[in-house]
Amino acid sequence: MLTIDLEDFTFELKDGTLKHVGASNKDATVKLYDIEDAEVREFGDQRKIACSDESGNEVELALDPDTAGEIAAGIERLAEESSTTE
């Protein structure tokens, strides 16, 4: 399941093209649940995490190596400390 929360965005659809036409100070939140597949690979000088669900929704994150390492360490720490991984 993919949820997208777009606050006060304005889009224009013209000749089959979708274009943001509002101010550039907007925020969005995207969440992907029930992930079926996850892949990690190099992406230039970054690390890319690609996750998809059974419906074909996909989210990709391009992270610098330090941030990717922090996330990996956080996942390992959760696995060690959490009772839900037993």
N, C-alpha and C positions, 0 to 999 in steps of 0.2 A: 504494500500500500504506500502510495506517495502522497504527501500533503505539501501544499505550497501556500504560504501566507504572504500576500503582497499587500502592503499598506500604502494606500493612496497613490498607486501607480496609474498612469494614463498611457494607453497604447493606441496607436493608429494602425489600422489594417488598410493598406492601399496596394492594389495590384498584386495581391498575394503575399505581400511583405508585411511583417509585424515589426513596428518600430516604437520604442519608448519615446514619448514626446513631452514628458514632464521634467521637473527639476531633477538634478542628479544626486540629491541628498536623500534618497529613499532606501529603505531596508526591506529585505525579504528573508524568509526562513523556509528551508526545504528539509523535509524529513522523509526518510525511506525506512519502512518497517518490513519485517518478515523477509529478510535478505536470504536469497537462495544461493547466490554466487558472489564471491569477493576475490579480487585479484590485486596483487601489488607488483609494480614494475617501475623501471626507470623511465623518466620523462625529461629528457635533456639533463639539466643539473639538479632536477627535483625527483621526488618519488611520487608516483601516482597510485592512489587507491581507487579502484572501480568496484562498485557494488550494484547488484541488480536483484530484482524480485521476480517472482514467477510470472508476473504480468508484462515483463519486459521494461519496466521503469528502471532507470539507471542514474546513479549519482557518482561523479568522479571528483576526487580531491587531488590537487597537485600541491605537494608540501616540500619545503626545503628539508634537507637531510636532518638538521637538528630537531625540527618539529616532528618529523616522522619518527625519529628515535625516541622522543619524549612520549609519543603516543604508544609506540611499541612497549616501552618500559611501563607505562600506565596499565596497559592490557595485561602484561605479565604480573604486575603487582596485584591487580584485581583477581587474577586466577589463583594467586597464592593466598590471598586474604579472604576471598568471598566463599561463603558456604554454598552458593548456588552452583559451583563447578564440581561439587562432589558427586 
